[in-house]
Amino acid sequence: MFLGKEIRLKRLLNKKSGRLLAITMDHPITRGVLPGIGNIRKVMGEVVAGKPDAITLHKGIIENVYPPYAGEDISLIMKATSYSIPYHEAFDTPVADVEEAIRLGADAISVGCIMGGPEQAKQLTFLGQISKAASSAGLPLVAHIYPKGPMIKDSFDAKNLAYCTRAGAELGVDIIKTLWSGSAETFKEVVDCCPTMVALAGGDMGNDLVSFLTNTRKALDIGVGGVTYGRFVWQHETPTAVVCALNALINDDASVDQAVAIYKQAGGK
């Protein structure tokens, strides 16, 4: 591993736990301007106040909104691709590159890859290319790899998820974000077959705070290396408190009950 990548990975991952608590705020191209993320300056402040390890943003938001927080001990992950519901759901198209990530001071670059569709081959080609470019620049690569193409019958099947994570590992991805299969027993297969860090997407982790924290705790206990959560955090009434609870759970190994108590102490409602 190049020294530059090692330095950036150490900044990216939590120094206490070696895990990752990242909050993704890259949704408007993918899903539209959802409730909670419209006033990006307001919600950015609320998320940063909870002190996650990293925030994932597109380049324009980094340049226009993130500068006031540049001195915070929070890493930036620059998102470099996007799919779009409903326009191109099975194709994560490139929208930025490694040079821009370096210029903006990012500690990692993030790309998406939709598996199980007619454009899988093209996306895997791009993933291999950007893996090479990121490695050459000493920049860690995060990939959001989901089995969501039209040829996939069950996006949450552990075998499909294991294929996604292993494909990312085969191509040199440092941190692979994918979907929760629904149980620790089935997701262990996904973790065990992947020789690099697996992080969880948040969309299907629970319907309320307790179920969200409970499933996260189960995932951590079987070896998941971190999370990259989005909507559940910044659509919540008190985003700062949610980040504080996740921080305790992921980086302090708190129990669910302890994390809920910290949520309340931080002003959670």
MIZA-595421 format. One line per field, with one value per residue (C-alpha): residue number from 1; residue in three letters; chain; y negated, z, x. Coordinates in Angstrom, 1 decimal. Layout:
<rs>
i NUM, ... $
aa ALA, ... $
ch A, ... $
y Y, ... $
z Z, ... $
x X, ... $
</rs>
This chain:
<rs>
i 1, 2, 3, 4, 5, 6, 7, 8, 9, 10, 11, 12, 13, 14, 15, 16, 17, 18, 19, 20, 21, 22, 23, 24, 25, 26, 27, 28, 29, 30, 31, 32, 33, 34, 35, 36, 37, 38, 39, 40, 41, 42, 43, 44, 45, 46, 47, 48, 49, 50, 51, 52, 53, 54, 55, 56, 57, 58, 59, 60, 61, 62, 63, 64, 65, 66, 67, 68, 69, 70, 71, 72, 73, 74, 75, 76, 77, 78, 79, 80, 81, 82, 83, 84, 85, 86, 87, 88, 89, 90, 91, 92, 93, 94, 95, 96, 97, 98, 99, 100, 101, 102, 103, 104, 105, 106, 107, 108, 109, 110, 111, 112, 113, 114, 115, 116, 117, 118, 119, 120, 121, 122, 123, 124, 125, 126, 127, 128, 129, 130, 131, 132, 133, 134, 135, 136, 137, 138, 139, 140, 141, 142, 143, 144, 145, 146, 147, 148, 149, 150, 151, 152, 153, 154, 155, 156, 157, 158, 159, 160, 161, 162, 163, 164, 165, 166, 167, 168, 169, 170, 171, 172, 173, 174, 175, 176, 177, 178, 179, 180, 181, 182, 183, 184, 185, 186, 187, 188, 189, 190, 191, 192, 193, 194, 195, 196, 197, 198, 199, 200, 201, 202, 203, 204, 205, 206, 207, 208, 209, 210, 211, 212, 213, 214, 215, 216, 217, 218, 219, 220, 221, 222, 223, 224, 225, 226, 227, 228, 229, 230, 231, 232, 233, 234, 235, 236, 237, 238, 239, 240, 241, 242, 243, 244, 245, 246, 247, 248, 249, 250, 251, 252, 253, 254, 255, 256, 257, 258, 259, 260, 261, 262, 263, 264, 265, 266, 267, 268, 269 $
aa MET, PHE, LEU, GLY, LYS, GLU, ILE, ARG, LEU, LYS, ARG, LEU, LEU, ASN, LYS, LYS, SER, GLY, ARG, LEU, LEU, ALA, ILE, THR, MET, ASP, HIS, PRO, ILE, THR, ARG, GLY, VAL, LEU, PRO, GLY, ILE, GLY, ASN, ILE, ARG, LYS, VAL, MET, GLY, GLU, VAL, VAL, ALA, GLY, LYS, PRO, ASP, ALA, ILE, THR, LEU, HIS, LYS, GLY, ILE, ILE, GLU, ASN, VAL, TYR, PRO, PRO, TYR, ALA, GLY, GLU, ASP, ILE, SER, LEU, ILE, MET, LYS, ALA, THR, SER, TYR, SER, ILE, PRO, TYR, HIS, GLU, ALA, PHE, ASP, THR, PRO, VAL, ALA, ASP, VAL, GLU, GLU, ALA, ILE, ARG, LEU, GLY, ALA, ASP, ALA, ILE, SER, VAL, GLY, CYS, ILE, MET, GLY, GLY, PRO, GLU, GLN, ALA, LYS, GLN, LEU, THR, PHE, LEU, GLY, GLN, ILE, SER, LYS, ALA, ALA, SER, SER, ALA, GLY, LEU, PRO, LEU, VAL, ALA, HIS, ILE, TYR, PRO, LYS, GLY, PRO, MET, ILE, LYS, ASP, SER, PHE, ASP, ALA, LYS, ASN, LEU, ALA, TYR, CYS, THR, ARG, ALA, GLY, ALA, GLU, LEU, GLY, VAL, ASP, ILE, ILE, LYS, THR, LEU, TRP, SER, GLY, SER, ALA, GLU, THR, PHE, LYS, GLU, VAL, VAL, ASP, CYS, CYS, PRO, THR, MET, VAL, ALA, LEU, ALA, GLY, GLY, ASP, MET, GLY, ASN, ASP, LEU, VAL, SER, PHE, LEU, THR, ASN, THR, ARG, LYS, ALA, LEU, ASP, ILE, GLY, VAL, GLY, GLY, VAL, THR, TYR, GLY, ARG, PHE, VAL, TRP, GLN, HIS, GLU, THR, PRO, THR, ALA, VAL, VAL, CYS, ALA, LEU, ASN, ALA, LEU, ILE, ASN, ASP, ASP, ALA, SER, VAL, ASP, GLN, ALA, VAL, ALA, ILE, TYR, LYS, GLN, ALA, GLY, GLY, LYS $
ch A, A, A, A, A, A, A, A, A, A, A, A, A, A, A, A, A, A, A, A, A, A, A, A, A, A, A, A, A, A, A, A, A, A, A, A, A, A, A, A, A, A, A, A, A, A, A, A, A, A, A, A, A, A, A, A, A, A, A, A, A, A, A, A, A, A, A, A, A, A, A, A, A, A, A, A, A, A, A, A, A, A, A, A, A, A, A, A, A, A, A, A, A, A, A, A, A, A, A, A, A, A, A, A, A, A, A, A, A, A, A, A, A, A, A, A, A, A, A, A, A, A, A, A, A, A, A, A, A, A, A, A, A, A, A, A, A, A, A, A, A, A, A, A, A, A, A, A, A, A, A, A, A, A, A, A, A, A, A, A, A, A, A, A, A, A, A, A, A, A, A, A, A, A, A, A, A, A, A, A, A, A, A, A, A, A, A, A, A, A, A, A, A, A, A, A, A, A, A, A, A, A, A, A, A, A, A, A, A, A, A, A, A, A, A, A, A, A, A, A, A, A, A, A, A, A, A, A, A, A, A, A, A, A, A, A, A, A, A, A, A, A, A, A, A, A, A, A, A, A, A, A, A, A, A, A, A, A, A, A, A, A, A, A, A, A, A, A, A $
y 0.0, -3.5, -5.7, -8.3, -5.8, -4.5, -8.1, -8.9, -5.6, -6.4, -9.8, -8.2, -5.4, -6.1, -6.1, -4.3, -1.5, -1.3, -1.4, -3.9, -6.0, -7.9, -10.0, -10.1, -13.3, -12.6, -11.8, -14.7, -13.4, -9.9, -10.4, -14.0, -16.7, -14.7, -16.2, -16.9, -17.6, -20.6, -23.1, -21.5, -24.2, -23.6, -19.8, -19.8, -21.7, -19.3, -16.2, -17.7, -18.5, -14.7, -14.2, -11.3, -10.0, -11.1, -12.7, -11.7, -14.6, -15.5, -18.0, -21.1, -20.7, -20.3, -23.5, -25.6, -24.2, -22.4, -25.2, -26.4, -22.9, -22.4, -22.5, -19.8, -16.4, -14.8, -13.2, -14.0, -11.3, -12.8, -10.9, -10.5, -8.7, -8.7, -6.6, -8.2, -7.0, -6.6, -7.7, -5.4, -3.1, -0.4, -2.6, -4.7, -7.2, -8.9, -12.6, -13.4, -12.0, -11.4, -14.7, -16.6, -14.6, -15.4, -19.1, -19.3, -17.7, -14.5, -11.5, -9.1, -8.9, -7.0, -5.4, -3.3, 0.0, 1.6, 5.4, 7.7, 5.4, 5.0, 2.3, 4.3, 5.0, 1.3, 0.4, 3.1, 1.7, -1.7, -0.4, 1.3, -1.9, -4.2, -1.7, -2.0, -5.8, -6.1, -3.7, -5.6, -8.9, -7.3, -7.8, -5.2, -3.9, -3.4, -1.6, -1.4, 2.0, 3.1, 6.1, 3.9, 4.6, 5.9, 9.4, 9.7, 11.3, 10.5, 7.6, 8.7, 12.3, 13.1, 14.8, 11.7, 9.4, 11.7, 11.5, 7.7, 7.4, 10.0, 8.3, 5.1, 6.8, 8.5, 5.0, 3.4, 1.5, 0.5, 0.2, 1.8, 0.5, 2.8, 3.7, 5.6, 9.0, 8.9, 11.0, 11.5, 15.2, 14.6, 11.5, 13.3, 15.1, 11.7, 10.5, 13.8, 14.0, 10.4, 9.8, 6.0, 3.8, 4.2, 1.2, 1.1, -1.1, -2.4, -2.4, 1.0, 1.2, 0.4, -1.6, -3.4, -4.3, -1.2, 1.3, -0.7, -0.6, 3.1, 4.2, 2.1, 3.8, 7.2, 6.3, 5.0, 8.2, 10.4, 8.3, 5.4, 2.7, -0.3, -2.1, -4.8, -5.9, -8.7, -9.3, -7.8, -10.3, -13.6, -13.0, -12.5, -15.3, -15.4, -14.4, -15.4, -13.0, -10.1, -10.6, -10.7, -7.4, -5.7, -7.0, -5.4, -2.1, -1.9, -3.5, -2.9, 0.5, -0.6, 1.6, 0.6, -0.6, -2.7, -4.2, -5.1, -6.8, -8.8, -9.8, -11.2, -13.0, -14.6, -16.0, -13.2, -13.2 $
z 0.0, -0.9, 2.2, 1.0, 1.0, 4.4, 5.8, 4.4, 5.6, 9.1, 8.9, 7.5, 10.0, 13.6, 15.7, 18.6, 16.9, 13.4, 12.1, 9.9, 10.7, 7.5, 6.7, 3.0, 1.8, -2.0, -2.6, -4.7, -8.0, -7.2, -5.6, -5.9, -3.3, -0.4, 2.8, 5.2, 2.7, 0.9, 3.3, 3.0, 5.0, 8.0, 7.9, 7.3, 10.6, 12.4, 11.1, 11.7, 15.3, 16.0, 14.9, 12.4, 11.1, 7.5, 5.2, 1.6, -0.7, -4.4, -5.5, -5.8, -2.2, -0.9, -2.6, -1.7, 1.7, 3.5, 3.8, 7.3, 8.6, 7.0, 10.4, 11.9, 12.5, 10.0, 6.7, 3.4, 0.9, -2.6, -4.5, -8.1, -9.7, -9.5, -10.7, -10.8, -10.0, -12.3, -15.2, -15.1, -12.1, -13.2, -14.2, -11.9, -14.3, -13.6, -12.7, -11.1, -11.0, -8.7, -9.6, -8.3, -5.1, -4.4, -5.2, -2.8, 0.1, 0.2, 2.1, -0.2, -3.4, -3.6, -6.6, -7.2, -9.2, -9.9, -10.4, -12.2, -15.1, -18.8, -18.0, -15.3, -17.6, -18.3, -14.7, -13.6, -16.3, -14.8, -11.3, -12.3, -13.9, -11.0, -8.6, -10.5, -10.7, -7.0, -5.9, -8.0, -6.3, -2.8, -2.4, -0.7, -2.8, -1.4, -3.6, -3.1, -4.8, -4.9, -6.7, -8.0, -11.7, -13.6, -13.8, -9.9, -8.3, -4.7, -3.9, -0.3, -1.0, 0.7, -2.3, -4.5, -1.8, -1.4, -5.2, -4.9, -2.0, -3.5, -6.9, -5.2, -3.3, -6.5, -8.1, -5.3, -3.5, 0.1, 1.7, 0.1, 1.0, 0.4, 1.6, 4.8, 4.0, 6.9, 9.5, 11.1, 10.1, 6.4, 6.3, 7.9, 4.6, 2.9, 5.4, 5.5, 1.7, 1.5, 2.5, 2.7, 4.9, 4.4, 5.4, 5.4, 3.6, 5.8, 3.8, 5.1, 8.5, 10.4, 10.7, 13.9, 16.0, 18.2, 15.2, 13.3, 16.2, 16.9, 13.4, 13.4, 16.6, 15.1, 12.0, 14.0, 16.1, 13.0, 11.7, 9.7, 9.6, 9.6, 8.1, 5.6, 6.6, 5.0, 4.9, 8.4, 9.9, 8.2, 7.8, 11.5, 13.8, 15.6, 13.3, 15.7, 18.4, 15.9, 14.9, 18.6, 19.2, 16.2, 17.3, 20.7, 19.1, 16.4, 17.9, 21.7, 21.3, 23.3, 23.7, 22.0, 25.4, 26.0, 22.6, 23.1, 26.4, 24.6, 22.0, 24.7, 26.4, 23.0, 22.7, 20.8, 20.6 $
x 0.0, 1.3, 2.0, -0.5, -3.4, -2.4, -2.3, -5.7, -7.3, -6.1, -7.8, -10.9, -11.4, -12.1, -8.9, -10.4, -12.4, -10.9, -14.5, -16.3, -19.3, -20.0, -23.1, -24.0, -25.6, -25.4, -29.1, -30.6, -29.3, -30.3, -33.7, -34.6, -34.5, -35.9, -37.4, -34.6, -31.9, -33.4, -31.8, -28.3, -26.6, -28.8, -28.7, -24.9, -24.4, -26.6, -24.8, -21.3, -22.3, -22.7, -19.1, -19.3, -16.0, -16.8, -19.4, -20.0, -20.8, -20.8, -18.1, -20.4, -21.7, -18.1, -17.1, -20.2, -21.3, -18.5, -15.9, -17.1, -16.4, -13.0, -11.2, -13.4, -11.9, -14.3, -13.1, -14.6, -15.5, -16.2, -18.9, -17.9, -20.8, -24.6, -27.6, -31.0, -34.5, -36.4, -34.2, -31.2, -31.7, -29.3, -26.4, -24.1, -22.6, -19.3, -19.6, -16.2, -12.7, -9.7, -8.0, -11.0, -11.2, -7.5, -8.1, -11.0, -9.1, -11.1, -9.7, -11.5, -13.4, -16.7, -18.3, -21.4, -21.8, -25.2, -24.9, -27.2, -28.2, -27.3, -24.7, -22.9, -19.9, -19.4, -19.6, -17.1, -14.8, -15.1, -14.6, -11.4, -10.1, -10.9, -9.4, -6.2, -6.4, -7.2, -4.4, -1.9, -2.9, -2.8, -6.6, -8.8, -11.7, -15.2, -17.7, -21.5, -22.2, -25.8, -27.5, -30.3, -30.2, -33.3, -31.9, -31.9, -34.9, -34.0, -31.7, -31.3, -30.3, -27.0, -25.6, -26.2, -24.8, -21.7, -21.1, -21.2, -18.7, -16.3, -16.4, -15.4, -12.6, -11.4, -11.0, -9.2, -11.9, -10.9, -14.4, -17.5, -20.9, -23.9, -27.4, -28.3, -29.7, -32.1, -30.3, -26.9, -27.0, -27.3, -25.1, -22.2, -21.8, -21.4, -18.7, -16.8, -16.3, -14.9, -11.3, -11.8, -14.0, -17.8, -20.0, -23.7, -26.2, -28.9, -32.1, -33.4, -31.8, -35.0, -38.2, -37.4, -34.4, -34.4, -34.7, -32.1, -29.7, -30.5, -29.7, -26.6, -25.4, -26.1, -24.0, -21.1, -21.1, -20.5, -17.6, -19.1, -16.5, -18.8, -21.9, -22.6, -26.1, -28.1, -31.8, -32.6, -30.1, -30.9, -34.6, -34.9, -36.2, -32.9, -30.1, -27.3, -28.7, -28.9, -25.3, -24.3, -26.1, -24.5, -21.1, -21.5, -22.7, -20.0, -17.0, -17.5, -19.1, -22.1, -25.2, -28.4, -29.8, -26.7, -26.9, -30.6, -29.6, -26.9, -29.5, -31.7, -28.9, -28.0, -31.5, -33.2, -37.0 $
</rs>
